[in-house]
Amino acid sequence: MSFLKRLFGGGGSDETPSQKPARQVEHNGFTVAATPFKSEGQYQTCGIVSKEIEGVVKEHRFIRADRFAGLDDAVEVSLRKGVQLVDEQGDRLFA
């Protein structure tokens, strides 16, 4: 029945990325926040990289295909992916 609910627009509320971070870290002047969400019974890798530039907070949101059975694993990978984005792209994330 849940499949039919999702097919016709009902249910599925657990598949929306959260705005509230599960955990966040500071890295090279950026804030990396893990915001994994539940999707099909697992937690999807998701996060936000932000930085204040000239008085304005810039954000880059990312979602990856990786899914995990446990929230803790999804949080750790989300943070690692966010730090990787900062290391590879830096301020270019916001261009």
PDB file of N, CA, C and O in Angstrom:
ATOM      1  N   MET A   1       0.818  -1.197   0.000  1.00  0.00           N
ATOM      2  CA  MET A   1       0.000   0.000   0.000  1.00  0.00           C
ATOM      3  C   MET A   1       0.864   1.263   0.000  1.00  0.00           C
ATOM      4  O   MET A   1       0.487   2.256  -0.623  1.00  0.00           O
ATOM      5  N   SER A   2       2.014   1.250   0.684  1.00  0.00           N
ATOM      6  CA  SER A   2       2.851   2.442   0.736  1.00  0.00           C
ATOM      7  C   SER A   2       3.371   2.811  -0.651  1.00  0.00           C
ATOM      8  O   SER A   2       3.567   3.990  -0.947  1.00  0.00           O
ATOM      9  N   PHE A   3       3.597   1.804  -1.504  1.00  0.00           N
ATOM     10  CA  PHE A   3       4.023   2.085  -2.871  1.00  0.00           C
ATOM     11  C   PHE A   3       2.959   2.898  -3.599  1.00  0.00           C
ATOM     12  O   PHE A   3       3.277   3.861  -4.297  1.00  0.00           O
ATOM     13  N   LEU A   4       1.707   2.516  -3.437  1.00  0.00           N
ATOM     14  CA  LEU A   4       0.618   3.242  -4.099  1.00  0.00           C
ATOM     15  C   LEU A   4       0.474   4.651  -3.550  1.00  0.00           C
ATOM     16  O   LEU A   4       0.184   5.583  -4.301  1.00  0.00           O
ATOM     17  N   LYS A   5       0.673   4.817  -2.249  1.00  0.00           N
ATOM     18  CA  LYS A   5       0.601   6.160  -1.658  1.00  0.00           C
ATOM     19  C   LYS A   5       1.661   7.065  -2.261  1.00  0.00           C
ATOM     20  O   LYS A   5       1.381   8.208  -2.621  1.00  0.00           O
ATOM     21  N   ARG A   6       2.892   6.544  -2.373  1.00  0.00           N
ATOM     22  CA  ARG A   6       3.965   7.355  -2.951  1.00  0.00           C
ATOM     23  C   ARG A   6       3.724   7.633  -4.427  1.00  0.00           C
ATOM     24  O   ARG A   6       4.031   8.716  -4.924  1.00  0.00           O
ATOM     25  N   LEU A   7       3.174   6.645  -5.123  1.00  0.00           N
ATOM     26  CA  LEU A   7       2.905   6.801  -6.543  1.00  0.00           C
ATOM     27  C   LEU A   7       1.904   7.922  -6.802  1.00  0.00           C
ATOM     28  O   LEU A   7       2.024   8.654  -7.784  1.00  0.00           O
ATOM     29  N   PHE A   8       0.915   8.054  -5.915  1.00  0.00           N
ATOM     30  CA  PHE A   8      -0.129   9.057  -6.101  1.00  0.00           C
ATOM     31  C   PHE A   8       0.034  10.268  -5.189  1.00  0.00           C
ATOM     32  O   PHE A   8      -0.916  11.023  -4.983  1.00  0.00           O
ATOM     33  N   GLY A   9       1.229  10.455  -4.645  1.00  0.00           N
ATOM     34  CA  GLY A   9       1.522  11.685  -3.913  1.00  0.00           C
ATOM     35  C   GLY A   9       1.329  11.612  -2.419  1.00  0.00           C
ATOM     36  O   GLY A   9       1.596  12.597  -1.731  1.00  0.00           O
ATOM     37  N   GLY A  10       0.884  10.509  -1.888  1.00  0.00           N
ATOM     38  CA  GLY A  10       0.735  10.379  -0.439  1.00  0.00           C
ATOM     39  C   GLY A  10       1.990   9.787   0.151  1.00  0.00           C
ATOM     40  O   GLY A  10       2.783   9.177  -0.567  1.00  0.00           O
ATOM     41  N   GLY A  11       2.187   9.951   1.437  1.00  0.00           N
ATOM     42  CA  GLY A  11       3.357   9.369   2.099  1.00  0.00           C
ATOM     43  C   GLY A  11       4.641   9.968   1.572  1.00  0.00           C
ATOM     44  O   GLY A  11       4.648  11.081   1.045  1.00  0.00           O
ATOM     45  N   GLY A  12       5.721   9.235   1.714  1.00  0.00           N
ATOM     46  CA  GLY A  12       7.003   9.682   1.191  1.00  0.00           C
ATOM     47  C   GLY A  12       7.611  10.850   1.937  1.00  0.00           C
ATOM     48  O   GLY A  12       8.625  11.393   1.499  1.00  0.00           O
ATOM     49  N   SER A  13       7.023  11.254   3.052  1.00  0.00           N
ATOM     50  CA  SER A  13       7.544  12.415   3.772  1.00  0.00           C
ATOM     51  C   SER A  13       8.929  12.166   4.343  1.00  0.00           C
ATOM     52  O   SER A  13       9.636  13.115   4.683  1.00  0.00           O
ATOM     53  N   ASP A  14       9.331  10.899   4.456  1.00  0.00           N
ATOM     54  CA  ASP A  14      10.653  10.602   4.980  1.00  0.00           C
ATOM     55  C   ASP A  14      11.742  10.769   3.927  1.00  0.00           C
ATOM     56  O   ASP A  14      12.918  10.585   4.241  1.00  0.00           O
ATOM     57  N   GLU A  15      11.392  11.111   2.691  1.00  0.00           N
ATOM     58  CA  GLU A  15      12.360  11.215   1.616  1.00  0.00           C
ATOM     59  C   GLU A  15      12.700  12.656   1.273  1.00  0.00           C
ATOM     60  O   GLU A  15      13.091  12.941   0.141  1.00  0.00           O
ATOM     61  N   THR A  16      12.563  13.555   2.211  1.00  0.00           N
ATOM     62  CA  THR A  16      12.872  14.957   1.997  1.00  0.00           C
ATOM     63  C   THR A  16      14.112  15.311   2.791  1.00  0.00           C
ATOM     64  O   THR A  16      14.163  15.056   3.994  1.00  0.00           O
ATOM     65  N   PRO A  17      15.123  15.898   2.142  1.00  0.00           N
ATOM     66  CA  PRO A  17      16.319  16.285   2.894  1.00  0.00           C
ATOM     67  C   PRO A  17      15.984  17.229   4.046  1.00  0.00           C
ATOM     68  O   PRO A  17      15.188  18.157   3.898  1.00  0.00           O
ATOM     69  N   SER A  18      16.593  16.979   5.169  1.00  0.00           N
ATOM     70  CA  SER A  18      16.359  17.790   6.359  1.00  0.00           C
ATOM     71  C   SER A  18      17.158  19.087   6.294  1.00  0.00           C
ATOM     72  O   SER A  18      18.261  19.118   5.748  1.00  0.00           O
ATOM     73  N   GLN A  19      16.608  20.133   6.840  1.00  0.00           N
ATOM     74  CA  GLN A  19      17.330  21.395   6.939  1.00  0.00           C
ATOM     75  C   GLN A  19      18.140  21.439   8.230  1.00  0.00           C
ATOM     76  O   GLN A  19      19.059  22.247   8.359  1.00  0.00           O
ATOM     77  N   LYS A  20      17.806  20.584   9.175  1.00  0.00           N
ATOM     78  CA  LYS A  20      18.484  20.565  10.467  1.00  0.00           C
ATOM     79  C   LYS A  20      19.665  19.586  10.400  1.00  0.00           C
ATOM     80  O   LYS A  20      19.465  18.390  10.183  1.00  0.00           O
ATOM     81  N   PRO A  21      20.889  20.086  10.583  1.00  0.00           N
ATOM     82  CA  PRO A  21      22.039  19.197  10.474  1.00  0.00           C
ATOM     83  C   PRO A  21      22.107  18.184  11.611  1.00  0.00           C
ATOM     84  O   PRO A  21      21.831  18.505  12.767  1.00  0.00           O
ATOM     85  N   ALA A  22      22.477  16.963  11.262  1.00  0.00           N
ATOM     86  CA  ALA A  22      22.698  15.929  12.268  1.00  0.00           C
ATOM     87  C   ALA A  22      23.987  16.237  13.031  1.00  0.00           C
ATOM     88  O   ALA A  22      24.094  15.982  14.230  1.00  0.00           O
ATOM     89  N   ARG A  23      24.961  16.791  12.306  1.00  0.00           N
ATOM     90  CA  ARG A  23      26.234  17.191  12.895  1.00  0.00           C
ATOM     91  C   ARG A  23      26.937  18.120  11.918  1.00  0.00           C
ATOM     92  O   ARG A  23      26.713  18.041  10.710  1.00  0.00           O
ATOM     93  N   GLN A  24      27.781  18.995  12.436  1.00  0.00           N
ATOM     94  CA  GLN A  24      28.544  19.872  11.553  1.00  0.00           C
ATOM     95  C   GLN A  24      29.953  20.057  12.074  1.00  0.00           C
ATOM     96  O   GLN A  24      30.223  19.932  13.268  1.00  0.00           O
ATOM     97  N   VAL A  25      30.857  20.364  11.130  1.00  0.00           N
ATOM     98  CA  VAL A  25      32.261  20.598  11.467  1.00  0.00           C
ATOM     99  C   VAL A  25      32.736  21.843  10.726  1.00  0.00           C
ATOM    100  O   VAL A  25      32.175  22.223   9.699  1.00  0.00           O
ATOM    101  N   GLU A  26      33.777  22.469  11.263  1.00  0.00           N
ATOM    102  CA  GLU A  26      34.439  23.589  10.602  1.00  0.00           C
ATOM    103  C   GLU A  26      35.670  23.033   9.896  1.00  0.00           C
ATOM    104  O   GLU A  26      36.404  22.219  10.456  1.00  0.00           O
ATOM    105  N   HIS A  27      35.891  23.486   8.648  1.00  0.00           N
ATOM    106  CA  HIS A  27      37.047  23.009   7.892  1.00  0.00           C
ATOM    107  C   HIS A  27      37.518  24.114   6.958  1.00  0.00           C
ATOM    108  O   HIS A  27      36.791  24.509   6.046  1.00  0.00           O
ATOM    109  N   ASN A  28      38.734  24.618   7.179  1.00  0.00           N
ATOM    110  CA  ASN A  28      39.347  25.660   6.342  1.00  0.00           C
ATOM    111  C   ASN A  28      38.444  26.876   6.140  1.00  0.00           C
ATOM    112  O   ASN A  28      38.389  27.426   5.041  1.00  0.00           O
ATOM    113  N   GLY A  29      37.745  27.294   7.176  1.00  0.00           N
ATOM    114  CA  GLY A  29      36.881  28.471   7.090  1.00  0.00           C
ATOM    115  C   GLY A  29      35.477  28.182   6.579  1.00  0.00           C
ATOM    116  O   GLY A  29      34.660  29.098   6.485  1.00  0.00           O
ATOM    117  N   PHE A  30      35.182  26.947   6.250  1.00  0.00           N
ATOM    118  CA  PHE A  30      33.863  26.527   5.791  1.00  0.00           C
ATOM    119  C   PHE A  30      33.164  25.759   6.906  1.00  0.00           C
ATOM    120  O   PHE A  30      33.814  25.187   7.781  1.00  0.00           O
ATOM    121  N   THR A  31      31.839  25.749   6.868  1.00  0.00           N
ATOM    122  CA  THR A  31      31.058  24.891   7.746  1.00  0.00           C
ATOM    123  C   THR A  31      30.484  23.768   6.891  1.00  0.00           C
ATOM    124  O   THR A  31      29.830  24.019   5.879  1.00  0.00           O
ATOM    125  N   VAL A  32      30.732  22.537   7.303  1.00  0.00           N
ATOM    126  CA  VAL A  32      30.196  21.372   6.602  1.00  0.00           C
ATOM    127  C   VAL A  32      29.164  20.743   7.526  1.00  0.00           C
ATOM    128  O   VAL A  32      29.489  20.313   8.633  1.00  0.00           O
ATOM    129  N   ALA A  33      27.914  20.690   7.063  1.00  0.00           N
ATOM    130  CA  ALA A  33      26.824  20.135   7.860  1.00  0.00           C
ATOM    131  C   ALA A  33      26.290  18.875   7.192  1.00  0.00           C
ATOM    132  O   ALA A  33      25.999  18.874   5.996  1.00  0.00           O
ATOM    133  N   ALA A  34      26.162  17.807   7.965  1.00  0.00           N
ATOM    134  CA  ALA A  34      25.591  16.561   7.464  1.00  0.00           C
ATOM    135  C   ALA A  34      24.076  16.601   7.661  1.00  0.00           C
ATOM    136  O   ALA A  34      23.590  16.829   8.769  1.00  0.00           O
ATOM    137  N   THR A  35      23.332  16.376   6.567  1.00  0.00           N
ATOM    138  CA  THR A  35      21.873  16.390   6.639  1.00  0.00           C
ATOM    139  C   THR A  35      21.285  15.156   5.939  1.00  0.00           C
ATOM    140  O   THR A  35      20.427  15.298   5.067  1.00  0.00           O
ATOM    141  N   PRO A  36      21.735  13.949   6.310  1.00  0.00           N
ATOM    142  CA  PRO A  36      21.208  12.760   5.642  1.00  0.00           C
ATOM    143  C   PRO A  36      19.709  12.622   5.888  1.00  0.00           C
ATOM    144  O   PRO A  36      19.188  13.076   6.907  1.00  0.00           O
ATOM    145  N   PHE A  37      19.027  11.987   4.938  1.00  0.00           N
ATOM    146  CA  PHE A  37      17.591  11.788   5.069  1.00  0.00           C
ATOM    147  C   PHE A  37      17.246  10.345   4.741  1.00  0.00           C
ATOM    148  O   PHE A  37      17.991   9.656   4.045  1.00  0.00           O
ATOM    149  N   LYS A  38      16.112   9.900   5.250  1.00  0.00           N
ATOM    150  CA  LYS A  38      15.693   8.525   5.044  1.00  0.00           C
ATOM    151  C   LYS A  38      15.050   8.382   3.675  1.00  0.00           C
ATOM    152  O   LYS A  38      14.173   9.159   3.299  1.00  0.00           O
ATOM    153  N   SER A  39      15.501   7.379   2.938  1.00  0.00           N
ATOM    154  CA  SER A  39      14.979   7.107   1.606  1.00  0.00           C
ATOM    155  C   SER A  39      14.930   5.607   1.396  1.00  0.00           C
ATOM    156  O   SER A  39      15.955   4.928   1.459  1.00  0.00           O
ATOM    157  N   GLU A  40      13.753   5.101   1.150  1.00  0.00           N
ATOM    158  CA  GLU A  40      13.563   3.668   0.914  1.00  0.00           C
ATOM    159  C   GLU A  40      14.160   2.814   2.037  1.00  0.00           C
ATOM    160  O   GLU A  40      14.774   1.779   1.777  1.00  0.00           O
ATOM    161  N   GLY A  41      13.979   3.245   3.261  1.00  0.00           N
ATOM    162  CA  GLY A  41      14.417   2.482   4.417  1.00  0.00           C
ATOM    163  C   GLY A  41      15.883   2.640   4.779  1.00  0.00           C
ATOM    164  O   GLY A  41      16.353   2.013   5.729  1.00  0.00           O
ATOM    165  N   GLN A  42      16.615   3.465   4.041  1.00  0.00           N
ATOM    166  CA  GLN A  42      18.020   3.701   4.335  1.00  0.00           C
ATOM    167  C   GLN A  42      18.263   5.203   4.399  1.00  0.00           C
ATOM    168  O   GLN A  42      17.391   5.998   4.048  1.00  0.00           O
ATOM    169  N   TYR A  43      19.457   5.586   4.849  1.00  0.00           N
ATOM    170  CA  TYR A  43      19.807   6.997   4.958  1.00  0.00           C
ATOM    171  C   TYR A  43      20.673   7.425   3.774  1.00  0.00           C
ATOM    172  O   TYR A  43      21.711   6.822   3.501  1.00  0.00           O
ATOM    173  N   GLN A  44      20.236   8.464   3.080  1.00  0.00           N
ATOM    174  CA  GLN A  44      20.917   8.988   1.892  1.00  0.00           C
ATOM    175  C   GLN A  44      21.970  10.011   2.306  1.00  0.00           C
ATOM    176  O   GLN A  44      21.727  10.843   3.180  1.00  0.00           O
ATOM    177  N   THR A  45      23.134   9.944   1.676  1.00  0.00           N
ATOM    178  CA  THR A  45      24.216  10.902   1.925  1.00  0.00           C
ATOM    179  C   THR A  45      23.801  12.279   1.417  1.00  0.00           C
ATOM    180  O   THR A  45      23.444  12.435   0.249  1.00  0.00           O
ATOM    181  N   CYS A  46      23.850  13.279   2.300  1.00  0.00           N
ATOM    182  CA  CYS A  46      23.394  14.621   1.950  1.00  0.00           C
ATOM    183  C   CYS A  46      24.033  15.618   2.913  1.00  0.00           C
ATOM    184  O   CYS A  46      24.279  15.297   4.076  1.00  0.00           O
ATOM    185  N   GLY A  47      24.299  16.829   2.423  1.00  0.00           N
ATOM    186  CA  GLY A  47      24.883  17.824   3.307  1.00  0.00           C
ATOM    187  C   GLY A  47      24.883  19.218   2.710  1.00  0.00           C
ATOM    188  O   GLY A  47      24.440  19.437   1.582  1.00  0.00           O
ATOM    189  N   ILE A  48      25.392  20.152   3.496  1.00  0.00           N
ATOM    190  CA  ILE A  48      25.469  21.553   3.099  1.00  0.00           C
ATOM    191  C   ILE A  48      26.859  22.065   3.454  1.00  0.00           C
ATOM    192  O   ILE A  48      27.332  21.886   4.576  1.00  0.00           O
ATOM    193  N   VAL A  49      27.509  22.708   2.480  1.00  0.00           N
ATOM    194  CA  VAL A  49      28.777  23.389   2.717  1.00  0.00           C
ATOM    195  C   VAL A  49      28.468  24.877   2.680  1.00  0.00           C
ATOM    196  O   VAL A  49      27.880  25.362   1.712  1.00  0.00           O
ATOM    197  N   SER A  50      28.858  25.614   3.726  1.00  0.00           N
ATOM    198  CA  SER A  50      28.561  27.047   3.751  1.00  0.00           C
ATOM    199  C   SER A  50      29.787  27.838   4.204  1.00  0.00           C
ATOM    200  O   SER A  50      30.692  27.319   4.858  1.00  0.00           O
ATOM    201  N   LYS A  51      29.774  29.132   3.821  1.00  0.00           N
ATOM    202  CA  LYS A  51      30.855  30.034   4.203  1.00  0.00           C
ATOM    203  C   LYS A  51      30.330  31.459   4.080  1.00  0.00           C
ATOM    204  O   LYS A  51      29.579  31.783   3.160  1.00  0.00           O
ATOM    205  N   GLU A  52      30.739  32.301   5.021  1.00  0.00           N
ATOM    206  CA  GLU A  52      30.385  33.713   4.936  1.00  0.00           C
ATOM    207  C   GLU A  52      31.422  34.423   4.071  1.00  0.00           C
ATOM    208  O   GLU A  52      32.618  34.398   4.363  1.00  0.00           O
ATOM    209  N   ILE A  53      30.944  35.055   3.005  1.00  0.00           N
ATOM    210  CA  ILE A  53      31.807  35.787   2.079  1.00  0.00           C
ATOM    211  C   ILE A  53      31.262  37.199   1.957  1.00  0.00           C
ATOM    212  O   ILE A  53      30.129  37.399   1.517  1.00  0.00           O
ATOM    213  N   GLU A  54      32.071  38.182   2.348  1.00  0.00           N
ATOM    214  CA  GLU A  54      31.692  39.594   2.297  1.00  0.00           C
ATOM    215  C   GLU A  54      30.350  39.846   2.986  1.00  0.00           C
ATOM    216  O   GLU A  54      29.513  40.591   2.475  1.00  0.00           O
ATOM    217  N   GLY A  55      30.153  39.225   4.144  1.00  0.00           N
ATOM    218  CA  GLY A  55      28.953  39.445   4.939  1.00  0.00           C
ATOM    219  C   GLY A  55      27.733  38.659   4.510  1.00  0.00           C
ATOM    220  O   GLY A  55      26.667  38.800   5.110  1.00  0.00           O
ATOM    221  N   VAL A  56      27.869  37.827   3.476  1.00  0.00           N
ATOM    222  CA  VAL A  56      26.743  37.028   2.976  1.00  0.00           C
ATOM    223  C   VAL A  56      27.082  35.549   3.134  1.00  0.00           C
ATOM    224  O   VAL A  56      28.165  35.118   2.739  1.00  0.00           O
ATOM    225  N   VAL A  57      26.170  34.771   3.707  1.00  0.00           N
ATOM    226  CA  VAL A  57      26.394  33.339   3.863  1.00  0.00           C
ATOM    227  C   VAL A  57      26.020  32.648   2.557  1.00  0.00           C
ATOM    228  O   VAL A  57      24.876  32.712   2.107  1.00  0.00           O
ATOM    229  N   LYS A  58      27.001  31.991   1.963  1.00  0.00           N
ATOM    230  CA  LYS A  58      26.803  31.231   0.723  1.00  0.00           C
ATOM    231  C   LYS A  58      26.681  29.759   1.092  1.00  0.00           C
ATOM    232  O   LYS A  58      27.370  29.285   1.996  1.00  0.00           O
ATOM    233  N   GLU A  59      25.799  29.027   0.389  1.00  0.00           N
ATOM    234  CA  GLU A  59      25.599  27.607   0.654  1.00  0.00           C
ATOM    235  C   GLU A  59      25.677  26.803  -0.632  1.00  0.00           C
ATOM    236  O   GLU A  59      25.261  27.252  -1.700  1.00  0.00           O
ATOM    237  N   HIS A  60      26.220  25.606  -0.498  1.00  0.00           N
ATOM    238  CA  HIS A  60      26.215  24.625  -1.579  1.00  0.00           C
ATOM    239  C   HIS A  60      25.641  23.338  -0.993  1.00  0.00           C
ATOM    240  O   HIS A  60      26.207  22.767  -0.061  1.00  0.00           O
ATOM    241  N   ARG A  61      24.525  22.890  -1.537  1.00  0.00           N
ATOM    242  CA  ARG A  61      23.891  21.656  -1.060  1.00  0.00           C
ATOM    243  C   ARG A  61      24.305  20.505  -1.969  1.00  0.00           C
ATOM    244  O   ARG A  61      24.416  20.667  -3.185  1.00  0.00           O
ATOM    245  N   PHE A  62      24.532  19.346  -1.366  1.00  0.00           N
ATOM    246  CA  PHE A  62      24.901  18.181  -2.168  1.00  0.00           C
ATOM    247  C   PHE A  62      24.150  16.949  -1.691  1.00  0.00           C
ATOM    248  O   PHE A  62      23.851  16.800  -0.507  1.00  0.00           O
ATOM    249  N   ILE A  63      23.856  16.078  -2.635  1.00  0.00           N
ATOM    250  CA  ILE A  63      23.240  14.775  -2.364  1.00  0.00           C
ATOM    251  C   ILE A  63      24.034  13.763  -3.179  1.00  0.00           C
ATOM    252  O   ILE A  63      24.318  13.989  -4.356  1.00  0.00           O
ATOM    253  N   ARG A  64      24.385  12.665  -2.559  1.00  0.00           N
ATOM    254  CA  ARG A  64      25.118  11.605  -3.246  1.00  0.00           C
ATOM    255  C   ARG A  64      24.269  10.338  -3.249  1.00  0.00           C
ATOM    256  O   ARG A  64      23.317  10.216  -2.478  1.00  0.00           O
ATOM    257  N   ALA A  65      24.613   9.414  -4.107  1.00  0.00           N
ATOM    258  CA  ALA A  65      23.857   8.173  -4.263  1.00  0.00           C
ATOM    259  C   ALA A  65      24.075   7.195  -3.111  1.00  0.00           C
ATOM    260  O   ALA A  65      23.298   6.255  -2.943  1.00  0.00           O
ATOM    261  N   ASP A  66      25.120   7.406  -2.320  1.00  0.00           N
ATOM    262  CA  ASP A  66      25.444   6.477  -1.234  1.00  0.00           C
ATOM    263  C   ASP A  66      24.307   6.408  -0.223  1.00  0.00           C
ATOM    264  O   ASP A  66      23.764   7.433   0.189  1.00  0.00           O
ATOM    265  N   ARG A  67      23.952   5.185   0.172  1.00  0.00           N
ATOM    266  CA  ARG A  67      22.921   4.973   1.202  1.00  0.00           C
ATOM    267  C   ARG A  67      23.459   4.006   2.256  1.00  0.00           C
ATOM    268  O   ARG A  67      24.277   3.131   1.972  1.00  0.00           O
ATOM    269  N   PHE A  68      22.967   4.197   3.484  1.00  0.00           N
ATOM    270  CA  PHE A  68      23.445   3.401   4.606  1.00  0.00           C
ATOM    271  C   PHE A  68      22.279   2.975   5.487  1.00  0.00           C
ATOM    272  O   PHE A  68      21.268   3.671   5.578  1.00  0.00           O
ATOM    273  N   ALA A  69      22.430   1.830   6.129  1.00  0.00           N
ATOM    274  CA  ALA A  69      21.395   1.342   7.027  1.00  0.00           C
ATOM    275  C   ALA A  69      21.307   2.183   8.296  1.00  0.00           C
ATOM    276  O   ALA A  69      20.224   2.362   8.853  1.00  0.00           O
ATOM    277  N   GLY A  70      22.444   2.695   8.751  1.00  0.00           N
ATOM    278  CA  GLY A  70      22.484   3.463   9.991  1.00  0.00           C
ATOM    279  C   GLY A  70      22.724   4.942   9.767  1.00  0.00           C
ATOM    280  O   GLY A  70      23.469   5.327   8.865  1.00  0.00           O
ATOM    281  N   LEU A  71      22.097   5.769  10.585  1.00  0.00           N
ATOM    282  CA  LEU A  71      22.243   7.218  10.499  1.00  0.00           C
ATOM    283  C   LEU A  71      23.686   7.648  10.761  1.00  0.00           C
ATOM    284  O   LEU A  71      24.193   8.537  10.076  1.00  0.00           O
ATOM    285  N   ASP A  72      24.352   7.038  11.733  1.00  0.00           N
ATOM    286  CA  ASP A  72      25.729   7.421  12.068  1.00  0.00           C
ATOM    287  C   ASP A  72      26.675   7.266  10.878  1.00  0.00           C
ATOM    288  O   ASP A  72      27.524   8.126  10.641  1.00  0.00           O
ATOM    289  N   ASP A  73      26.529   6.174  10.132  1.00  0.00           N
ATOM    290  CA  ASP A  73      27.375   5.963   8.954  1.00  0.00           C
ATOM    291  C   ASP A  73      27.093   7.031   7.896  1.00  0.00           C
ATOM    292  O   ASP A  73      28.020   7.555   7.279  1.00  0.00           O
ATOM    293  N   ALA A  74      25.820   7.352   7.686  1.00  0.00           N
ATOM    294  CA  ALA A  74      25.451   8.372   6.699  1.00  0.00           C
ATOM    295  C   ALA A  74      25.991   9.742   7.098  1.00  0.00           C
ATOM    296  O   ALA A  74      26.423  10.510   6.238  1.00  0.00           O
ATOM    297  N   VAL A  75      25.969  10.052   8.381  1.00  0.00           N
ATOM    298  CA  VAL A  75      26.495  11.332   8.870  1.00  0.00           C
ATOM    299  C   VAL A  75      27.996  11.407   8.614  1.00  0.00           C
ATOM    300  O   VAL A  75      28.485  12.418   8.110  1.00  0.00           O
ATOM    301  N   GLU A  76      28.726  10.359   8.950  1.00  0.00           N
ATOM    302  CA  GLU A  76      30.183  10.345   8.754  1.00  0.00           C
ATOM    303  C   GLU A  76      30.558  10.520   7.285  1.00  0.00           C
ATOM    304  O   GLU A  76      31.458  11.298   6.967  1.00  0.00           O
ATOM    305  N   VAL A  77      29.882   9.809   6.393  1.00  0.00           N
ATOM    306  CA  VAL A  77      30.194   9.908   4.969  1.00  0.00           C
ATOM    307  C   VAL A  77      29.788  11.279   4.431  1.00  0.00           C
ATOM    308  O   VAL A  77      30.494  11.841   3.594  1.00  0.00           O
ATOM    309  N   SER A  78      28.676  11.823   4.891  1.00  0.00           N
ATOM    310  CA  SER A  78      28.241  13.156   4.460  1.00  0.00           C
ATOM    311  C   SER A  78      29.275  14.209   4.843  1.00  0.00           C
ATOM    312  O   SER A  78      29.594  15.088   4.042  1.00  0.00           O
ATOM    313  N   LEU A  79      29.796  14.124   6.057  1.00  0.00           N
ATOM    314  CA  LEU A  79      30.834  15.064   6.487  1.00  0.00           C
ATOM    315  C   LEU A  79      32.100  14.897   5.659  1.00  0.00           C
ATOM    316  O   LEU A  79      32.713  15.881   5.244  1.00  0.00           O
ATOM    317  N   ARG A  80      32.491  13.649   5.421  1.00  0.00           N
ATOM    318  CA  ARG A  80      33.691  13.377   4.631  1.00  0.00           C
ATOM    319  C   ARG A  80      33.546  13.911   3.204  1.00  0.00           C
ATOM    320  O   ARG A  80      34.489  14.486   2.661  1.00  0.00           O
ATOM    321  N   LYS A  81      32.374  13.725   2.597  1.00  0.00           N
ATOM    322  CA  LYS A  81      32.136  14.233   1.234  1.00  0.00           C
ATOM    323  C   LYS A  81      32.168  15.760   1.209  1.00  0.00           C
ATOM    324  O   LYS A  81      32.703  16.351   0.271  1.00  0.00           O
ATOM    325  N   GLY A  82      31.603  16.398   2.227  1.00  0.00           N
ATOM    326  CA  GLY A  82      31.623  17.853   2.298  1.00  0.00           C
ATOM    327  C   GLY A  82      33.031  18.402   2.433  1.00  0.00           C
ATOM    328  O   GLY A  82      33.384  19.379   1.772  1.00  0.00           O
ATOM    329  N   VAL A  83      33.835  17.784   3.282  1.00  0.00           N
ATOM    330  CA  VAL A  83      35.239  18.190   3.456  1.00  0.00           C
ATOM    331  C   VAL A  83      35.999  17.985   2.145  1.00  0.00           C
ATOM    332  O   VAL A  83      36.827  18.814   1.769  1.00  0.00           O
ATOM    333  N   GLN A  84      35.720  16.896   1.459  1.00  0.00           N
ATOM    334  CA  GLN A  84      36.357  16.623   0.168  1.00  0.00           C
ATOM    335  C   GLN A  84      36.011  17.721  -0.849  1.00  0.00           C
ATOM    336  O   GLN A  84      36.881  18.166  -1.597  1.00  0.00           O
ATOM    337  N   LEU A  85      34.750  18.155  -0.878  1.00  0.00           N
ATOM    338  CA  LEU A  85      34.344  19.244  -1.775  1.00  0.00           C
ATOM    339  C   LEU A  85      35.117  20.525  -1.466  1.00  0.00           C
ATOM    340  O   LEU A  85      35.581  21.214  -2.375  1.00  0.00           O
ATOM    341  N   VAL A  86      35.250  20.838  -0.177  1.00  0.00           N
ATOM    342  CA  VAL A  86      35.993  22.037   0.228  1.00  0.00           C
ATOM    343  C   VAL A  86      37.450  21.926  -0.223  1.00  0.00           C
ATOM    344  O   VAL A  86      37.998  22.877  -0.780  1.00  0.00           O
ATOM    345  N   ASP A  87      38.072  20.785   0.009  1.00  0.00           N
ATOM    346  CA  ASP A  87      39.477  20.602  -0.356  1.00  0.00           C
ATOM    347  C   ASP A  87      39.687  20.682  -1.866  1.00  0.00           C
ATOM    348  O   ASP A  87      40.694  21.223  -2.323  1.00  0.00           O
ATOM    349  N   GLU A  88      38.748  20.150  -2.639  1.00  0.00           N
ATOM    350  CA  GLU A  88      38.902  20.125  -4.094  1.00  0.00           C
ATOM    351  C   GLU A  88      38.511  21.444  -4.766  1.00  0.00           C
ATOM    352  O   GLU A  88      39.138  21.846  -5.746  1.00  0.00           O
ATOM    353  N   GLN A  89      37.467  22.126  -4.242  1.00  0.00           N
ATOM    354  CA  GLN A  89      36.927  23.269  -4.961  1.00  0.00           C
ATOM    355  C   GLN A  89      37.015  24.601  -4.210  1.00  0.00           C
ATOM    356  O   GLN A  89      37.023  25.658  -4.842  1.00  0.00           O
ATOM    357  N   GLY A  90      37.078  24.570  -2.899  1.00  0.00           N
ATOM    358  CA  GLY A  90      37.156  25.800  -2.127  1.00  0.00           C
ATOM    359  C   GLY A  90      36.030  26.769  -2.460  1.00  0.00           C
ATOM    360  O   GLY A  90      34.874  26.360  -2.562  1.00  0.00           O
ATOM    361  N   ASP A  91      36.355  28.049  -2.630  1.00  0.00           N
ATOM    362  CA  ASP A  91      35.349  29.084  -2.915  1.00  0.00           C
ATOM    363  C   ASP A  91      34.661  28.900  -4.267  1.00  0.00           C
ATOM    364  O   ASP A  91      33.608  29.493  -4.502  1.00  0.00           O
ATOM    365  N   ARG A  92      35.230  28.099  -5.153  1.00  0.00           N
ATOM    366  CA  ARG A  92      34.594  27.859  -6.450  1.00  0.00           C
ATOM    367  C   ARG A  92      33.253  27.137  -6.322  1.00  0.00           C
ATOM    368  O   ARG A  92      32.460  27.116  -7.263  1.00  0.00           O
ATOM    369  N   LEU A  93      33.006  26.546  -5.155  1.00  0.00           N
ATOM    370  CA  LEU A  93      31.709  25.914  -4.908  1.00  0.00           C
ATOM    371  C   LEU A  93      30.554  26.888  -5.109  1.00  0.00           C
ATOM    372  O   LEU A  93      29.448  26.490  -5.475  1.00  0.00           O
ATOM    373  N   PHE A  94      30.822  28.161  -4.867  1.00  0.00           N
ATOM    374  CA  PHE A  94      29.761  29.167  -4.891  1.00  0.00           C
ATOM    375  C   PHE A  94      29.739  29.977  -6.179  1.00  0.00           C
ATOM    376  O   PHE A  94      28.961  30.924  -6.297  1.00  0.00           O
ATOM    377  N   ALA A  95      30.570  29.627  -7.134  1.00  0.00           N
ATOM    378  CA  ALA A  95      30.630  30.391  -8.398  1.00  0.00           C
ATOM    379  C   ALA A  95      29.502  30.027  -9.335  1.00  0.00           C
ATOM    380  O   ALA A  95      29.410  30.576 -10.433  1.00  0.00           O
TER     381      ALA A  95
END
